[in-house]
Amino acid sequence: MITMNDIIREGNPTLREVVPEVELPLSNEDKTLADEMLTFLKNSQDPEIAEKYNLRGGVGLAAPQLDIKKRMIAVHIPSMDPEIDEPTFSAVMINPKIISHTVQDACLRDGEGCLSVDREVPGYVVRHARITVTYTDVNGETQKKKFKNYDAIVIQHEIDHLNGVMFYDHINKLQPFAIGKDVLIID
């Protein structure tokens, strides 16, 4: 079981590397890793399990955050509607690639956080409001999916980890809360 002790923190050089693609078909080791990554996210969102194992809540996890140099991310994005118990998207994405995006940008009103960053970094992280991503799922099937708003931001955050980019690299250093007039701010 993955815990916070398995997640490397900023300053570790792996977080700044562009990592290689995962060889397909997936090895049993990669399938196990995929399952463990998604399980960690589900556990981190379960208040009882999270408290028992001292897990910080997360919606995404990239293999490099576990010091594993592979293009693999897991996302488990809960619905923002309290009436809906199912996540809006939950999957492991192997070799994900953004193939298109809208011109409109978006950011989260409260900024972004990261399981690999143990400090608060204030500022707007401006990203694409809508993206289309291709990836291979754990069954070896090629997928193409569109994401918008919060879900798109989560996916972009995790794909950044595969390219050695941290969320705060996107924050304007001189004016952290400066954004263009057409940027969609998501609560």
MILUM-513077 format. One line per 3 residues: for each residue x, y, z of C-alpha. Coordinates in nm, 4 decimals. Example, Ala and Ser with C-alpha at 12.3 -4.5 7.8 and 13.67 -1.06 7.14 Angstrom:
! MILUM-513077
1.2300:-0.4500:0.7800 | 1.3670:-0.1060:0.7140
***
This chain:
! MILUM-513077
0.0000:0.0000:0.0000 | 0.1300:0.3417:-0.0997 | 0.1560:0.5940:0.1852
0.2881:0.9489:0.2141 | 0.6308:0.7998:0.2959 | 0.6486:0.6668:-0.0625
0.5909:1.0098:-0.2178 | 0.9050:1.2098:-0.2900 | 0.9072:1.5807:-0.2149
1.0214:1.8888:-0.4049 | 1.3972:1.9027:-0.4286 | 1.4207:1.5388:-0.5397
1.5751:1.5477:-0.8911 | 1.3264:1.2922:-1.0311 | 1.0528:1.5559:-1.0068
1.2438:1.7681:-1.2602 | 1.3020:1.4956:-1.5196 | 1.1166:1.4218:-1.8410
1.0388:1.0539:-1.7921 | 1.0248:0.7868:-2.0664 | 0.7125:0.6199:-2.1993
0.5873:0.2966:-2.0469 | 0.6495:-0.0070:-2.2673 | 0.3368:-0.1793:-2.3903
0.1838:-0.4233:-2.3317 | 0.1938:-0.3442:-1.9606 | 0.4021:-0.5717:-1.7428
0.2453:-0.7272:-1.4347 | 0.4656:-0.4907:-1.2317 | 0.3178:-0.1889:-1.4140
-0.0369:-0.3190:-1.3676 | 0.0272:-0.3583:-0.9945 | 0.1721:-0.0064:-0.9778
-0.1331:0.1320:-1.1607 | -0.3681:-0.0408:-0.9181 | -0.1721:0.0795:-0.6138
-0.1646:0.4400:-0.7398 | -0.5411:0.4507:-0.7903 | -0.5988:0.2794:-0.4549
-0.3847:0.5440:-0.2830 | -0.6050:0.8225:-0.4242 | -0.9249:0.6477:-0.3186
-0.7812:0.5853:0.0289 | -0.6658:0.9470:0.0572 | -1.0224:1.0643:-0.0086
-1.1738:0.8291:0.2491 | -1.1700:1.0218:0.5812 | -1.1282:0.7119:0.8017
-0.8530:0.5478:0.5950 | -0.6765:0.8808:0.5394 | -0.6689:0.9493:0.9117
-0.5596:0.5955:1.0014 | -0.2627:0.6042:0.7608 | -0.1945:0.9800:0.7788
-0.2653:1.0365:0.4077 | -0.3048:1.3810:0.2535 | -0.6055:1.3981:0.0262
-0.5204:1.3809:-0.3422 | -0.7015:1.3684:-0.6744 | -0.3985:1.2797:-0.8862
-0.0674:1.0993:-0.8581 | 0.2097:1.0598:-1.1150 | 0.4639:0.7740:-1.1119
0.7579:1.0200:-1.0837 | 0.6142:1.1297:-0.7481 | 0.6914:0.7756:-0.6310
1.0449:0.8098:-0.7749 | 0.9399:0.5830:-1.0628 | 1.0470:0.7165:-1.4015
0.7463:0.6154:-1.6110 | 0.4785:0.8096:-1.7990 | 0.1891:0.6902:-1.5844
-0.0660:0.8939:-1.3896 | -0.3639:0.8022:-1.1763 | -0.6588:1.0349:-1.1233
-0.9653:0.9959:-0.9029 | -1.1658:1.3156:-0.9304 | -1.4653:1.3421:-0.6989
-1.7816:1.5117:-0.8136 | -1.8207:1.8698:-0.6940 | -2.1925:1.7955:-0.6499
-2.2463:1.6637:-0.2939 | -2.5485:1.4672:-0.4198 | -2.3292:1.2595:-0.6533
-2.1161:0.9937:-0.4860 | -1.9377:0.8723:-0.8010 | -1.6166:1.0387:-0.9223
-1.6357:1.2456:-1.2407 | -1.3332:1.0531:-1.3698 | -1.1249:0.7739:-1.2219
-0.8514:0.5980:-1.4195 | -0.4865:0.5233:-1.4676 | -0.3532:0.6840:-1.7836
-0.0477:0.5308:-1.9467 | 0.1599:0.7566:-2.1755 | -0.1016:1.0362:-2.1700
-0.0656:1.3065:-2.4311 | -0.2606:1.6306:-2.4725 | -0.3450:1.6390:-2.8431
-0.5530:1.9573:-2.8450 | -0.6722:2.2342:-2.6169 | -0.8914:2.5414:-2.6240
-0.7619:2.8962:-2.6378 | -0.9495:2.9791:-2.3178 | -0.7498:2.9424:-1.9998
-0.8689:2.8586:-1.6498 | -0.7363:2.8429:-1.2964 | -0.8548:2.7396:-0.9529
-0.9598:3.0269:-0.7272 | -0.7783:2.8699:-0.4311 | -0.4675:2.7764:-0.6311
-0.3222:2.4281:-0.6597 | -0.1538:2.1952:-0.4168 | 0.0592:1.8872:-0.4659
0.1343:1.5752:-0.2657 | 0.5050:1.6388:-0.3354 | 0.4915:1.9953:-0.1994
0.4597:2.0340:0.1775 | 0.4063:2.4080:0.1716 | 0.1383:2.6406:0.0459
0.2317:2.8245:-0.2733 | -0.0065:3.1173:-0.3282 | -0.0945:3.2272:-0.6789
-0.2988:3.1422:-0.9843 | -0.1871:2.8429:-1.1897 | -0.3223:2.9240:-1.5350
-0.3904:2.6238:-1.7585 | -0.6086:2.5317:-2.0580 | -0.9815:2.5264:-1.9780
-1.0459:2.2276:-2.2087 | -0.8152:1.9549:-2.3344 | -0.8321:1.6374:-2.5385
-0.6050:1.3577:-2.4214 | -0.5026:1.0262:-2.5712 | -0.3697:0.7527:-2.3453
-0.3550:0.3775:-2.2995 | -0.5662:0.2299:-2.0213 | -0.4593:-0.0586:-1.7950
-0.6243:-0.3064:-2.0336 | -0.3998:-0.1907:-2.3175 | -0.6799:-0.0067:-2.4980
-0.6136:0.3310:-2.6593 | -0.8459:0.6001:-2.5260 | -0.9253:0.9534:-2.6398
-1.1140:1.1715:-2.3960 | -1.2089:1.5367:-2.3515 | -1.1814:1.7117:-2.0171
-1.2909:2.0568:-1.9084 | -1.2495:2.2927:-1.6142 | -1.1454:2.1226:-1.2873
-1.0921:1.7794:-1.4460 | -0.8755:1.9351:-1.7210 | -0.6668:2.1171:-1.4604
-0.6072:1.7961:-1.2631 | -0.4986:1.6052:-1.5755 | -0.2637:1.8871:-1.6838
-0.1105:1.9018:-1.3339 | -0.0338:1.5286:-1.3451 | 0.0976:1.5315:-1.7047
0.3290:1.8161:-1.6002 | 0.4887:1.5747:-1.3503 | 0.5850:1.3501:-1.6429
0.7712:1.6436:-1.7965 | 0.9540:1.7662:-1.4870 | 0.7215:2.0633:-1.4376
0.5859:2.1643:-1.0965 | 0.2566:2.3540:-1.0629 | 0.4243:2.6632:-0.9217
0.6323:2.6971:-1.2398 | 0.3100:2.8341:-1.3962 | 0.2630:3.1083:-1.1324
0.3638:3.4615:-1.2284 | 0.6647:3.5261:-1.0030 | 0.6167:3.9037:-0.9842
0.2376:3.9093:-0.9603 | 0.1140:3.5675:-0.8389 | -0.2522:3.6681:-0.8622
-0.2318:3.8453:-1.1982 | -0.4350:3.6821:-1.4754 | -0.5781:3.7846:-1.8086
-0.9357:3.9133:-1.8268 | -1.0623:3.6096:-2.0167 | -0.9315:3.3489:-1.7724
-1.2067:3.1324:-1.6215 | -1.1716:3.1158:-1.2416 | -1.3025:2.7873:-1.1033
-1.4252:2.7651:-0.7426
***
